[in-house]
Amino acid sequence: MTVALMWEARAAEGRGEELLAWARAQHLTVRPLRREAFRAPGDRVLVITWWDAPYDAELPELPEPDQGLVTRAVHRWRFESVDGEPGR
């Protein structure tokens, strides 16, 4: 089964690039199948990691950034793949 972990944070005003750099520099104790970082308006940063693991497996996640770097607690979601066909 493929599990995707999503990590999303909103940077303090004007610190979006700093938050993105911080997230990209974080090392996980185990390497995921894939890892991708995104940014969006409002200084938001999203990191998705993909794992070959059961849905409820213990998996490493990015930590909380320093409080001054973000405006709120990190949002985290876990999803399981339901369709492996590209482009659908």
Secondary structure, 3 states (H helix, E strand, C coil): CEEEEEEEEEECCCCHHHHHHHHHHCCCCCCCCEEEEEEECCCEEEEEEEEECCCCCCCCCCCCCCHHHECCCCEEEEEECCCCCCCC
